[in-house]
Amino acid sequence: MVFETYLISLNDSISSTEVEHILKTLTSLGGNVNMVVKRSIIASFDSAHLDIIRKKTGVKLVGGINFKGRKVRKIVKRES
């Protein structure tokens, strides 16, 4: 039982009501929704509830992510 951050990838054919149902489930389990973008959700919740989220309709993948204070590299494209 560890509070971790997860990336939840959703199916392309998911409806907005199914997304709302997943978000309500996350918050009812005591989780925090950090970001929702297109077909992905970044949320923090207890790892004991991982199977509950994985079994939801419309969920394609649930994987743990770790930021650990890393900086994002700046990529510069040089034009010739």
Wavefront OBJ file of the C-alpha trace (Angstrom):
o trace
v 0.000 0.000 0.000
v 2.011 2.870 -1.368
v 0.757 6.193 -2.729
v 2.278 6.412 -6.239
v 1.821 8.369 -9.462
v 0.421 6.472 -12.459
v -0.157 7.129 -16.139
v -3.551 5.784 -17.205
v -3.890 5.356 -20.961
v -7.444 5.173 -22.300
v -8.918 3.496 -25.387
v -9.532 5.650 -28.452
v -13.248 4.801 -28.462
v -13.910 5.837 -24.842
v -16.832 8.171 -24.212
v -16.769 11.242 -21.991
v -19.133 9.581 -19.481
v -16.727 6.654 -19.111
v -13.863 9.096 -18.492
v -15.950 10.842 -15.831
v -16.699 7.480 -14.210
v -12.971 6.645 -14.054
v -12.200 10.054 -12.523
v -14.965 9.641 -9.922
v -13.607 6.206 -9.045
v -10.101 7.619 -8.598
v -11.277 10.363 -6.267
v -13.574 8.030 -4.316
v -10.566 5.768 -3.623
v -8.695 8.735 -2.133
v -6.604 9.440 -5.222
v -5.596 12.761 -6.742
v -6.037 13.525 -10.421
v -3.006 15.529 -11.526
v -3.683 15.921 -15.246
v -6.123 14.821 -17.941
v -4.979 15.205 -21.547
v -6.783 13.685 -24.545
v -6.697 9.944 -23.860
v -4.360 9.974 -20.843
v -4.745 10.605 -17.130
v -1.929 11.213 -14.661
v -3.139 10.426 -11.166
v -1.718 9.586 -7.753
v -3.405 6.841 -5.748
v -2.723 3.909 -3.437
v -1.114 0.968 -5.226
v -3.573 -1.380 -3.477
v -6.317 -0.014 -5.777
v -4.362 -0.627 -8.984
v -6.440 -3.641 -10.067
v -9.693 -1.710 -9.605
v -8.523 0.961 -12.051
v -7.119 -1.594 -14.530
v -10.481 -3.391 -14.717
v -12.469 -0.262 -15.601
v -13.969 -0.199 -19.078
v -12.018 2.034 -21.423
v -8.682 1.656 -19.619
v -5.962 0.406 -21.949
v -2.874 0.638 -19.727
v -1.914 1.665 -16.199
v 1.779 2.205 -15.536
v 3.777 3.826 -12.779
v 5.772 6.951 -13.505
v 8.427 8.712 -11.490
v 9.543 12.316 -11.804
v 12.253 12.508 -9.076
v 13.060 16.117 -9.863
v 14.565 15.432 -13.260
v 14.798 18.344 -15.624
v 13.520 18.105 -19.158
v 16.273 18.531 -21.713
v 15.913 21.413 -24.088
v 16.028 20.210 -27.685
v 17.173 22.772 -30.216
v 16.680 22.149 -33.902
v 19.191 23.964 -36.021
v 18.178 25.032 -39.470
v 20.714 25.065 -42.256
l 1 2 3 4 5 6 7 8 9 10 11 12 13 14 15 16 17 18 19 20 21 22 23 24 25 26 27 28 29 30 31 32 33 34 35 36 37 38 39 40 41 42 43 44 45 46 47 48 49 50 51 52 53 54 55 56 57 58 59 60 61 62 63 64 65 66 67 68 69 70 71 72 73 74 75 76 77 78 79 80
